[in-house]
């Protein structure tokens, strides 16, 4: 189920960044998970083998482990 843009009115406001070691992430699973949860309301950058994932809501460690 995709979220509607109105669900993320706070995207222009608060943002949360999770730093995830690249060795623990399947990039395809990460993208699929973020698309399902946030539609297009997220950014991902890779630096020094760490993913920096910025979203309008906090991602828990458990969510990341379970979905990526």
N, CA, C, O and CB atoms as a CASP TS submission, in Angstrom:
PFRMAT TS
TARGET T0000
AUTHOR 0000-0000-0000
METHOD Language model
MODEL 1
PARENT N/A
ATOM      1  N   UNK     1       0.842  -1.170   0.000  1.00  0.00           N
ATOM      2  CA  UNK     1       0.000   0.000   0.000  1.00  0.00           C
ATOM      3  C   UNK     1       0.889   1.236   0.000  1.00  0.00           C
ATOM      4  O   UNK     1       1.739   1.394   0.876  1.00  0.00           O
ATOM      5  CB  UNK     1      -0.959  -0.004   1.212  1.00  0.00           C
ATOM      6  N   UNK     2       0.698   2.090  -0.960  1.00  0.00           N
ATOM      7  CA  UNK     2       1.483   3.317  -1.066  1.00  0.00           C
ATOM      8  C   UNK     2       0.805   4.432  -0.294  1.00  0.00           C
ATOM      9  O   UNK     2      -0.422   4.517  -0.229  1.00  0.00           O
ATOM     10  CB  UNK     2       1.673   3.722  -2.539  1.00  0.00           C
ATOM     11  N   UNK     3       1.621   5.270   0.280  1.00  0.00           N
ATOM     12  CA  UNK     3       1.093   6.412   1.021  1.00  0.00           C
ATOM     13  C   UNK     3       0.820   7.556   0.070  1.00  0.00           C
ATOM     14  O   UNK     3       1.526   7.739  -0.922  1.00  0.00           O
ATOM     15  CB  UNK     3       2.067   6.853   2.127  1.00  0.00           C
ATOM     16  N   UNK     4      -0.195   8.311   0.376  1.00  0.00           N
ATOM     17  CA  UNK     4      -0.493   9.476  -0.457  1.00  0.00           C
ATOM     18  C   UNK     4       0.392  10.635  -0.026  1.00  0.00           C
ATOM     19  O   UNK     4       0.830  10.685   1.123  1.00  0.00           O
ATOM     20  CB  UNK     4      -1.997   9.865  -0.360  1.00  0.00           C
ATOM     21  N   UNK     5       0.663  11.576  -0.943  1.00  0.00           N
ATOM     22  CA  UNK     5       1.492  12.730  -0.591  1.00  0.00           C
ATOM     23  C   UNK     5       0.974  13.496   0.620  1.00  0.00           C
ATOM     24  O   UNK     5       1.763  14.084   1.361  1.00  0.00           O
ATOM     25  CB  UNK     5       1.587  13.662  -1.764  1.00  0.00           C
ATOM     26  N   UNK     6      -0.346  13.499   0.831  1.00  0.00           N
ATOM     27  CA  UNK     6      -0.893  14.231   1.970  1.00  0.00           C
ATOM     28  C   UNK     6      -0.479  13.593   3.289  1.00  0.00           C
ATOM     29  O   UNK     6      -0.525  14.251   4.329  1.00  0.00           O
ATOM     30  CB  UNK     6      -2.413  14.296   1.876  1.00  0.00           C
ATOM     31  N   UNK     7      -0.074  12.324   3.268  1.00  0.00           N
ATOM     32  CA  UNK     7       0.376  11.662   4.485  1.00  0.00           C
ATOM     33  C   UNK     7       1.692  12.237   4.980  1.00  0.00           C
ATOM     34  O   UNK     7       2.037  12.086   6.152  1.00  0.00           O
ATOM     35  CB  UNK     7       0.520  10.173   4.250  1.00  0.00           C
ATOM     36  N   UNK     8       2.419  12.888   4.103  1.00  0.00           N
ATOM     37  CA  UNK     8       3.749  13.369   4.444  1.00  0.00           C
ATOM     38  C   UNK     8       3.838  14.882   4.385  1.00  0.00           C
ATOM     39  O   UNK     8       4.794  15.431   3.838  1.00  0.00           O
ATOM     40  CB  UNK     8       4.774  12.760   3.520  1.00  0.00           C
ATOM     41  N   UNK     9       2.854  15.552   4.940  1.00  0.00           N
ATOM     42  CA  UNK     9       2.871  17.006   4.965  1.00  0.00           C
ATOM     43  C   UNK     9       4.087  17.510   5.730  1.00  0.00           C
ATOM     44  O   UNK     9       4.566  18.615   5.477  1.00  0.00           O
ATOM     45  CB  UNK     9       1.584  17.548   5.591  1.00  0.00           C
ATOM     46  N   UNK    10       4.589  16.703   6.666  1.00  0.00           N
ATOM     47  CA  UNK    10       5.736  17.124   7.465  1.00  0.00           C
ATOM     48  C   UNK    10       7.059  16.946   6.720  1.00  0.00           C
ATOM     49  O   UNK    10       8.108  17.309   7.252  1.00  0.00           O
ATOM     50  CB  UNK    10       5.772  16.345   8.765  1.00  0.00           C
ATOM     51  N   UNK    11       7.037  16.400   5.508  1.00  0.00           N
ATOM     52  CA  UNK    11       8.284  16.174   4.769  1.00  0.00           C
ATOM     53  C   UNK    11       9.057  17.470   4.593  1.00  0.00           C
ATOM     54  O   UNK    11      10.288  17.452   4.575  1.00  0.00           O
ATOM     55  CB  UNK    11       7.993  15.551   3.401  1.00  0.00           C
ATOM     56  N   UNK    12       8.364  18.588   4.464  1.00  0.00           N
ATOM     57  CA  UNK    12       9.065  19.862   4.330  1.00  0.00           C
ATOM     58  C   UNK    12       9.608  20.333   5.678  1.00  0.00           C
ATOM     59  O   UNK    12      10.391  21.281   5.740  1.00  0.00           O
ATOM     60  CB  UNK    12       8.131  20.924   3.736  1.00  0.00           C
ATOM     61  N   UNK    13       9.191  19.668   6.752  1.00  0.00           N
ATOM     62  CA  UNK    13       9.648  20.037   8.081  1.00  0.00           C
ATOM     63  C   UNK    13      10.661  19.041   8.609  1.00  0.00           C
ATOM     64  O   UNK    13      11.806  19.009   8.158  1.00  0.00           O
ATOM     65  CB  UNK    13       8.475  20.143   9.033  1.00  0.00           C
ATOM     66  N   UNK    14      10.240  18.231   9.562  1.00  0.00           N
ATOM     67  CA  UNK    14      11.145  17.302  10.231  1.00  0.00           C
ATOM     68  C   UNK    14      11.619  16.205   9.289  1.00  0.00           C
ATOM     69  O   UNK    14      10.862  15.686   8.469  1.00  0.00           O
ATOM     70  CB  UNK    14      10.465  16.685  11.441  1.00  0.00           C
ATOM     71  N   UNK    15      12.892  15.872   9.432  1.00  0.00           N
ATOM     72  CA  UNK    15      13.480  14.763   8.683  1.00  0.00           C
ATOM     73  C   UNK    15      14.373  13.982   9.629  1.00  0.00           C
ATOM     74  O   UNK    15      14.999  14.544  10.527  1.00  0.00           O
ATOM     75  CB  UNK    15      14.285  15.269   7.437  1.00  0.00           C
ATOM     76  N   UNK    16      14.418  12.690   9.413  1.00  0.00           N
ATOM     77  CA  UNK    16      15.224  11.814  10.257  1.00  0.00           C
ATOM     78  C   UNK    16      16.198  11.050   9.386  1.00  0.00           C
ATOM     79  O   UNK    16      15.829  10.551   8.323  1.00  0.00           O
ATOM     80  CB  UNK    16      14.334  10.842  11.069  1.00  0.00           C
ATOM     81  N   UNK    17      17.440  10.956   9.831  1.00  0.00           N
ATOM     82  CA  UNK    17      18.456  10.253   9.056  1.00  0.00           C
ATOM     83  C   UNK    17      18.953   9.043   9.832  1.00  0.00           C
ATOM     84  O   UNK    17      19.345   9.146  10.994  1.00  0.00           O
ATOM     85  CB  UNK    17      19.627  11.192   8.709  1.00  0.00           C
ATOM     86  N   UNK    18      18.929   7.899   9.166  1.00  0.00           N
ATOM     87  CA  UNK    18      19.490   6.665   9.719  1.00  0.00           C
ATOM     88  C   UNK    18      20.762   6.348   8.954  1.00  0.00           C
ATOM     89  O   UNK    18      20.780   6.409   7.725  1.00  0.00           O
ATOM     90  CB  UNK    18      18.468   5.475   9.634  1.00  0.00           C
ATOM     91  N   UNK    19      21.819   6.012   9.665  1.00  0.00           N
ATOM     92  CA  UNK    19      23.078   5.594   9.035  1.00  0.00           C
ATOM     93  C   UNK    19      23.189   4.084   9.199  1.00  0.00           C
ATOM     94  O   UNK    19      23.161   3.559  10.313  1.00  0.00           O
ATOM     95  CB  UNK    19      24.327   6.335   9.668  1.00  0.00           C
ATOM     96  N   UNK    20      23.318   3.393   8.058  1.00  0.00           N
ATOM     97  CA  UNK    20      23.309   1.935   8.053  1.00  0.00           C
ATOM     98  C   UNK    20      24.579   1.432   7.372  1.00  0.00           C
ATOM     99  O   UNK    20      24.863   1.830   6.242  1.00  0.00           O
ATOM    100  CB  UNK    20      22.040   1.386   7.337  1.00  0.00           C
ATOM    101  N   UNK    21      25.353   0.562   8.037  1.00  0.00           N
ATOM    102  CA  UNK    21      26.532  -0.006   7.379  1.00  0.00           C
ATOM    103  C   UNK    21      26.127  -0.766   6.114  1.00  0.00           C
ATOM    104  O   UNK    21      25.201  -1.577   6.143  1.00  0.00           O
ATOM    105  CB  UNK    21      27.292  -0.941   8.346  1.00  0.00           C
ATOM    106  N   UNK    22      26.812  -0.507   5.024  1.00  0.00           N
ATOM    107  CA  UNK    22      26.472  -1.099   3.736  1.00  0.00           C
ATOM    108  C   UNK    22      26.541  -2.609   3.710  1.00  0.00           C
ATOM    109  O   UNK    22      25.813  -3.241   2.944  1.00  0.00           O
ATOM    110  CB  UNK    22      27.364  -0.562   2.695  1.00  0.00           C
ATOM    111  N   UNK    23      27.398  -3.208   4.525  1.00  0.00           N
ATOM    112  CA  UNK    23      27.540  -4.664   4.500  1.00  0.00           C
ATOM    113  C   UNK    23      26.307  -5.381   5.040  1.00  0.00           C
ATOM    114  O   UNK    23      26.150  -6.581   4.816  1.00  0.00           O
ATOM    115  CB  UNK    23      28.757  -5.077   5.298  1.00  0.00           C
ATOM    116  N   UNK    24      25.434  -4.672   5.746  1.00  0.00           N
ATOM    117  CA  UNK    24      24.235  -5.277   6.308  1.00  0.00           C
ATOM    118  C   UNK    24      22.995  -5.078   5.446  1.00  0.00           C
ATOM    119  O   UNK    24      21.904  -5.502   5.828  1.00  0.00           O
ATOM    120  CB  UNK    24      23.986  -4.718   7.671  1.00  0.00           C
ATOM    121  N   UNK    25      23.148  -4.433   4.276  1.00  0.00           N
ATOM    122  CA  UNK    25      21.978  -4.034   3.494  1.00  0.00           C
ATOM    123  C   UNK    25      22.009  -4.656   2.105  1.00  0.00           C
ATOM    124  O   UNK    25      23.033  -4.638   1.422  1.00  0.00           O
ATOM    125  CB  UNK    25      21.902  -2.510   3.383  1.00  0.00           C
ATOM    126  N   UNK    26      20.880  -5.200   1.704  1.00  0.00           N
ATOM    127  CA  UNK    26      20.669  -5.598   0.318  1.00  0.00           C
ATOM    128  C   UNK    26      20.056  -4.369  -0.355  1.00  0.00           C
ATOM    129  O   UNK    26      18.930  -3.999  -0.026  1.00  0.00           O
ATOM    130  CB  UNK    26      19.732  -6.900   0.186  1.00  0.00           C
ATOM    131  N   UNK    27      20.766  -3.725  -1.292  1.00  0.00           N
ATOM    132  CA  UNK    27      20.273  -2.469  -1.881  1.00  0.00           C
ATOM    133  C   UNK    27      18.886  -2.585  -2.515  1.00  0.00           C
ATOM    134  O   UNK    27      18.087  -1.654  -2.417  1.00  0.00           O
ATOM    135  CB  UNK    27      21.247  -1.986  -2.922  1.00  0.00           C
ATOM    136  N   UNK    28      18.591  -3.705  -3.158  1.00  0.00           N
ATOM    137  CA  UNK    28      17.272  -3.885  -3.783  1.00  0.00           C
ATOM    138  C   UNK    28      16.175  -3.953  -2.722  1.00  0.00           C
ATOM    139  O   UNK    28      15.103  -3.373  -2.895  1.00  0.00           O
ATOM    140  CB  UNK    28      17.253  -5.164  -4.649  1.00  0.00           C
ATOM    141  N   UNK    29      16.445  -4.665  -1.624  1.00  0.00           N
ATOM    142  CA  UNK    29      15.460  -4.749  -0.537  1.00  0.00           C
ATOM    143  C   UNK    29      15.263  -3.397   0.134  1.00  0.00           C
ATOM    144  O   UNK    29      14.142  -3.030   0.486  1.00  0.00           O
ATOM    145  CB  UNK    29      15.896  -5.788   0.504  1.00  0.00           C
ATOM    146  N   UNK    30      16.357  -2.657   0.309  1.00  0.00           N
ATOM    147  CA  UNK    30      16.256  -1.324   0.910  1.00  0.00           C
ATOM    148  C   UNK    30      15.370  -0.423   0.063  1.00  0.00           C
ATOM    149  O   UNK    30      14.473   0.240   0.585  1.00  0.00           O
ATOM    150  CB  UNK    30      17.652  -0.694   1.073  1.00  0.00           C
ATOM    151  N   UNK    31      15.616  -0.398  -1.232  1.00  0.00           N
ATOM    152  CA  UNK    31      14.818   0.448  -2.124  1.00  0.00           C
ATOM    153  C   UNK    31      13.351   0.032  -2.116  1.00  0.00           C
ATOM    154  O   UNK    31      12.465   0.884  -2.053  1.00  0.00           O
ATOM    155  CB  UNK    31      15.370   0.388  -3.553  1.00  0.00           C
ATOM    156  N   UNK    32      13.092  -1.264  -2.178  1.00  0.00           N
ATOM    157  CA  UNK    32      11.712  -1.755  -2.165  1.00  0.00           C
ATOM    158  C   UNK    32      10.999  -1.369  -0.867  1.00  0.00           C
ATOM    159  O   UNK    32       9.856  -0.912  -0.894  1.00  0.00           O
ATOM    160  CB  UNK    32      11.688  -3.282  -2.345  1.00  0.00           C
ATOM    161  N   UNK    33      11.671  -1.552   0.256  1.00  0.00           N
ATOM    162  CA  UNK    33      11.102  -1.202   1.555  1.00  0.00           C
ATOM    163  C   UNK    33      10.778   0.286   1.638  1.00  0.00           C
ATOM    164  O   UNK    33       9.683   0.662   2.057  1.00  0.00           O
ATOM    165  CB  UNK    33      12.063  -1.590   2.676  1.00  0.00           C
ATOM    166  N   UNK    34      11.727   1.133   1.239  1.00  0.00           N
ATOM    167  CA  UNK    34      11.515   2.581   1.306  1.00  0.00           C
ATOM    168  C   UNK    34      10.412   3.029   0.353  1.00  0.00           C
ATOM    169  O   UNK    34       9.626   3.914   0.692  1.00  0.00           O
ATOM    170  CB  UNK    34      12.813   3.322   0.984  1.00  0.00           C
ATOM    171  N   UNK    35      10.343   2.430  -0.835  1.00  0.00           N
ATOM    172  CA  UNK    35       9.261   2.759  -1.773  1.00  0.00           C
ATOM    173  C   UNK    35       7.899   2.413  -1.183  1.00  0.00           C
ATOM    174  O   UNK    35       6.954   3.194  -1.291  1.00  0.00           O
ATOM    175  CB  UNK    35       9.460   2.016  -3.105  1.00  0.00           C
ATOM    176  N   UNK    36       7.802   1.240  -0.557  1.00  0.00           N
ATOM    177  CA  UNK    36       6.526   0.828   0.046  1.00  0.00           C
ATOM    178  C   UNK    36       6.137   1.737   1.208  1.00  0.00           C
ATOM    179  O   UNK    36       4.977   2.128   1.339  1.00  0.00           O
ATOM    180  CB  UNK    36       6.610  -0.627   0.529  1.00  0.00           C
ATOM    181  N   UNK    37       7.105   2.068   2.041  1.00  0.00           N
ATOM    182  CA  UNK    37       6.804   2.822   3.262  1.00  0.00           C
ATOM    183  C   UNK    37       6.667   4.322   3.034  1.00  0.00           C
ATOM    184  O   UNK    37       5.825   4.968   3.657  1.00  0.00           O
ATOM    185  CB  UNK    37       7.874   2.577   4.282  1.00  0.00           C
ATOM    186  N   UNK    38       7.494   4.887   2.139  1.00  0.00           N
ATOM    187  CA  UNK    38       7.552   6.341   2.004  1.00  0.00           C
ATOM    188  C   UNK    38       7.271   6.866   0.605  1.00  0.00           C
ATOM    189  O   UNK    38       7.354   8.073   0.378  1.00  0.00           O
ATOM    190  CB  UNK    38       8.883   6.815   2.428  1.00  0.00           C
ATOM    191  N   UNK    39       6.938   5.989  -0.343  1.00  0.00           N
ATOM    192  CA  UNK    39       6.712   6.400  -1.734  1.00  0.00           C
ATOM    193  C   UNK    39       7.977   7.116  -2.219  1.00  0.00           C
ATOM    194  O   UNK    39       9.045   6.506  -2.203  1.00  0.00           O
ATOM    195  CB  UNK    39       5.435   7.335  -1.863  1.00  0.00           C
ATOM    196  N   UNK    40       7.908   8.354  -2.640  1.00  0.00           N
ATOM    197  CA  UNK    40       9.091   9.095  -3.092  1.00  0.00           C
ATOM    198  C   UNK    40       9.616  10.061  -2.034  1.00  0.00           C
ATOM    199  O   UNK    40      10.440  10.922  -2.341  1.00  0.00           O
ATOM    200  CB  UNK    40       8.767   9.862  -4.360  1.00  0.00           C
ATOM    201  N   UNK    41       9.157   9.930  -0.809  1.00  0.00           N
ATOM    202  CA  UNK    41       9.508  10.886   0.242  1.00  0.00           C
ATOM    203  C   UNK    41      10.676  10.390   1.096  1.00  0.00           C
ATOM    204  O   UNK    41      10.565  10.265   2.315  1.00  0.00           O
ATOM    205  CB  UNK    41       8.298  11.157   1.130  1.00  0.00           C
ATOM    206  N   UNK    42      11.791  10.112   0.430  1.00  0.00           N
ATOM    207  CA  UNK    42      13.004   9.709   1.128  1.00  0.00           C
ATOM    208  C   UNK    42      14.209   9.979   0.230  1.00  0.00           C
ATOM    209  O   UNK    42      14.067  10.137  -0.983  1.00  0.00           O
ATOM    210  CB  UNK    42      12.941   8.209   1.537  1.00  0.00           C
ATOM    211  N   UNK    43      15.383  10.029   0.831  1.00  0.00           N
ATOM    212  CA  UNK    43      16.628  10.117   0.063  1.00  0.00           C
ATOM    213  C   UNK    43      17.603   9.085   0.621  1.00  0.00           C
ATOM    214  O   UNK    43      17.563   8.742   1.803  1.00  0.00           O
ATOM    215  CB  UNK    43      17.241  11.565   0.124  1.00  0.00           C
ATOM    216  N   UNK    44      18.480   8.599  -0.257  1.00  0.00           N
ATOM    217  CA  UNK    44      19.516   7.649   0.139  1.00  0.00           C
ATOM    218  C   UNK    44      20.833   8.108  -0.455  1.00  0.00           C
ATOM    219  O   UNK    44      20.917   8.413  -1.644  1.00  0.00           O
ATOM    220  CB  UNK    44      19.169   6.198  -0.322  1.00  0.00           C
ATOM    221  N   UNK    45      21.854   8.155   0.375  1.00  0.00           N
ATOM    222  CA  UNK    45      23.211   8.457  -0.087  1.00  0.00           C
ATOM    223  C   UNK    45      24.136   7.366   0.442  1.00  0.00           C
ATOM    224  O   UNK    45      23.933   6.838   1.535  1.00  0.00           O
ATOM    225  CB  UNK    45      23.682   9.885   0.390  1.00  0.00           C
ATOM    226  N   UNK    46      25.156   7.038  -0.352  1.00  0.00           N
ATOM    227  CA  UNK    46      26.153   6.057   0.079  1.00  0.00           C
ATOM    228  C   UNK    46      27.503   6.755   0.161  1.00  0.00           C
ATOM    229  O   UNK    46      27.983   7.320  -0.822  1.00  0.00           O
ATOM    230  CB  UNK    46      26.211   4.830  -0.898  1.00  0.00           C
ATOM    231  N   UNK    47      28.111   6.709   1.348  1.00  0.00           N
ATOM    232  CA  UNK    47      29.452   7.280   1.549  1.00  0.00           C
ATOM    233  C   UNK    47      30.212   6.404   2.529  1.00  0.00           C
ATOM    234  O   UNK    47      29.679   5.979   3.554  1.00  0.00           O
ATOM    235  CB  UNK    47      29.375   8.754   2.070  1.00  0.00           C
ATOM    236  N   UNK    48      31.455   6.147   2.195  1.00  0.00           N
ATOM    237  CA  UNK    48      32.317   5.355   3.086  1.00  0.00           C
ATOM    238  C   UNK    48      31.652   4.057   3.533  1.00  0.00           C
ATOM    239  O   UNK    48      31.762   3.657   4.691  1.00  0.00           O
ATOM    240  CB  UNK    48      32.697   6.177   4.309  1.00  0.00           C
ATOM    241  N   UNK    49      30.960   3.404   2.595  1.00  0.00           N
ATOM    242  CA  UNK    49      30.271   2.138   2.837  1.00  0.00           C
ATOM    243  C   UNK    49      29.168   2.240   3.900  1.00  0.00           C
ATOM    244  O   UNK    49      28.870   1.256   4.576  1.00  0.00           O
ATOM    245  CB  UNK    49      31.274   1.093   3.255  1.00  0.00           C
ATOM    246  N   UNK    50      28.569   3.414   4.046  1.00  0.00           N
ATOM    247  CA  UNK    50      27.405   3.618   4.909  1.00  0.00           C
ATOM    248  C   UNK    50      26.292   4.243   4.085  1.00  0.00           C
ATOM    249  O   UNK    50      26.525   5.176   3.317  1.00  0.00           O
ATOM    250  CB  UNK    50      27.757   4.514   6.137  1.00  0.00           C
ATOM    251  N   UNK    51      25.078   3.721   4.250  1.00  0.00           N
ATOM    252  CA  UNK    51      23.907   4.348   3.650  1.00  0.00           C
ATOM    253  C   UNK    51      23.387   5.390   4.628  1.00  0.00           C
ATOM    254  O   UNK    51      23.236   5.110   5.818  1.00  0.00           O
ATOM    255  CB  UNK    51      22.800   3.290   3.301  1.00  0.00           C
ATOM    256  N   UNK    52      23.116   6.577   4.135  1.00  0.00           N
ATOM    257  CA  UNK    52      22.416   7.599   4.913  1.00  0.00           C
ATOM    258  C   UNK    52      21.018   7.694   4.325  1.00  0.00           C
ATOM    259  O   UNK    52      20.842   8.138   3.190  1.00  0.00           O
ATOM    260  CB  UNK    52      23.168   9.003   4.878  1.00  0.00           C
ATOM    261  N   UNK    53      20.031   7.276   5.096  1.00  0.00           N
ATOM    262  CA  UNK    53      18.644   7.238   4.642  1.00  0.00           C
ATOM    263  C   UNK    53      17.879   8.321   5.391  1.00  0.00           C
ATOM    264  O   UNK    53      17.771   8.283   6.616  1.00  0.00           O
ATOM    265  CB  UNK    53      17.999   5.823   4.873  1.00  0.00           C
ATOM    266  N   UNK    54      17.350   9.285   4.647  1.00  0.00           N
ATOM    267  CA  UNK    54      16.600  10.387   5.249  1.00  0.00           C
ATOM    268  C   UNK    54      15.126  10.227   4.905  1.00  0.00           C
ATOM    269  O   UNK    54      14.755  10.103   3.738  1.00  0.00           O
ATOM    270  CB  UNK    54      17.136  11.768   4.761  1.00  0.00           C
ATOM    271  N   UNK    55      14.297  10.232   5.939  1.00  0.00           N
ATOM    272  CA  UNK    55      12.857  10.003   5.797  1.00  0.00           C
ATOM    273  C   UNK    55      12.088  11.003   6.657  1.00  0.00           C
ATOM    274  O   UNK    55      12.664  11.640   7.539  1.00  0.00           O
ATOM    275  CB  UNK    55      12.487   8.545   6.192  1.00  0.00           C
ATOM    276  N   UNK    56      10.779  11.142   6.399  1.00  0.00           N
ATOM    277  CA  UNK    56       9.985  12.055   7.225  1.00  0.00           C
ATOM    278  C   UNK    56       9.682  11.498   8.622  1.00  0.00           C
ATOM    279  O   UNK    56       9.273  12.246   9.509  1.00  0.00           O
ATOM    280  CB  UNK    56       8.686  12.374   6.521  1.00  0.00           C
ATOM    281  N   UNK    57       9.880  10.190   8.820  1.00  0.00           N
ATOM    282  CA  UNK    57       9.635   9.560  10.115  1.00  0.00           C
ATOM    283  C   UNK    57      10.819   8.689  10.484  1.00  0.00           C
ATOM    284  O   UNK    57      11.526   8.186   9.611  1.00  0.00           O
ATOM    285  CB  UNK    57       8.333   8.727  10.093  1.00  0.00           C
ATOM    286  N   UNK    58      11.033   8.512  11.771  1.00  0.00           N
ATOM    287  CA  UNK    58      12.145   7.714  12.286  1.00  0.00           C
ATOM    288  C   UNK    58      12.005   6.251  11.857  1.00  0.00           C
ATOM    289  O   UNK    58      10.928   5.667  11.976  1.00  0.00           O
ATOM    290  CB  UNK    58      12.213   7.816  13.824  1.00  0.00           C
ATOM    291  N   UNK    59      13.088   5.667  11.361  1.00  0.00           N
ATOM    292  CA  UNK    59      13.141   4.235  11.079  1.00  0.00           C
ATOM    293  C   UNK    59      13.764   3.540  12.283  1.00  0.00           C
ATOM    294  O   UNK    59      14.808   3.963  12.778  1.00  0.00           O
ATOM    295  CB  UNK    59      13.954   3.937   9.770  1.00  0.00           C
ATOM    296  N   UNK    60      13.133   2.488  12.747  1.00  0.00           N
ATOM    297  CA  UNK    60      13.697   1.757  13.874  1.00  0.00           C
ATOM    298  C   UNK    60      14.720   0.740  13.378  1.00  0.00           C
ATOM    299  O   UNK    60      14.692   0.320  12.221  1.00  0.00           O
ATOM    300  CB  UNK    60      12.585   1.056  14.682  1.00  0.00           C
ATOM    301  N   UNK    61      15.606   0.361  14.264  1.00  0.00           N
ATOM    302  CA  UNK    61      16.592  -0.670  13.943  1.00  0.00           C
ATOM    303  C   UNK    61      15.885  -1.958  13.551  1.00  0.00           C
ATOM    304  O   UNK    61      16.319  -2.655  12.634  1.00  0.00           O
ATOM    305  CB  UNK    61      17.539  -0.916  15.137  1.00  0.00           C
ATOM    306  N   UNK    62      14.805  -2.272  14.238  1.00  0.00           N
ATOM    307  CA  UNK    62      14.048  -3.496  13.951  1.00  0.00           C
ATOM    308  C   UNK    62      13.457  -3.465  12.541  1.00  0.00           C
ATOM    309  O   UNK    62      13.509  -4.474  11.837  1.00  0.00           O
ATOM    310  CB  UNK    62      12.928  -3.684  14.986  1.00  0.00           C
ATOM    311  N   UNK    63      12.898  -2.336  12.116  1.00  0.00           N
ATOM    312  CA  UNK    63      12.361  -2.211  10.755  1.00  0.00           C
ATOM    313  C   UNK    63      13.453  -2.440   9.712  1.00  0.00           C
ATOM    314  O   UNK    63      13.245  -3.135   8.717  1.00  0.00           O
ATOM    315  CB  UNK    63      11.723  -0.824  10.554  1.00  0.00           C
ATOM    316  N   UNK    64      14.600  -1.853   9.952  1.00  0.00           N
ATOM    317  CA  UNK    64      15.708  -1.976   9.003  1.00  0.00           C
ATOM    318  C   UNK    64      16.176  -3.426   8.927  1.00  0.00           C
ATOM    319  O   UNK    64      16.369  -3.955   7.833  1.00  0.00           O
ATOM    320  CB  UNK    64      16.881  -1.052   9.407  1.00  0.00           C
ATOM    321  N   UNK    65      16.359  -4.073  10.076  1.00  0.00           N
ATOM    322  CA  UNK    65      16.793  -5.475  10.098  1.00  0.00           C
ATOM    323  C   UNK    65      15.782  -6.388   9.410  1.00  0.00           C
ATOM    324  O   UNK    65      16.160  -7.282   8.652  1.00  0.00           O
ATOM    325  CB  UNK    65      17.012  -5.939  11.539  1.00  0.00           C
ATOM    326  N   UNK    66      14.512  -6.164   9.671  1.00  0.00           N
ATOM    327  CA  UNK    66      13.454  -7.024   9.152  1.00  0.00           C
ATOM    328  C   UNK    66      13.268  -6.873   7.645  1.00  0.00           C
ATOM    329  O   UNK    66      12.914  -7.841   6.972  1.00  0.00           O
ATOM    330  CB  UNK    66      12.153  -6.720   9.857  1.00  0.00           C
ATOM    331  N   UNK    67      13.501  -5.676   7.104  1.00  0.00           N
ATOM    332  CA  UNK    67      13.153  -5.398   5.712  1.00  0.00           C
ATOM    333  C   UNK    67      14.325  -5.248   4.756  1.00  0.00           C
ATOM    334  O   UNK    67      14.118  -5.226   3.542  1.00  0.00           O
ATOM    335  CB  UNK    67      12.355  -4.176   5.659  1.00  0.00           C
ATOM    336  N   UNK    68      15.532  -5.145   5.254  1.00  0.00           N
ATOM    337  CA  UNK    68      16.667  -4.884   4.363  1.00  0.00           C
ATOM    338  C   UNK    68      17.692  -5.980   4.429  1.00  0.00           C
ATOM    339  O   UNK    68      18.710  -5.915   3.740  1.00  0.00           O
ATOM    340  CB  UNK    68      17.316  -3.569   4.702  1.00  0.00           C
TER
END
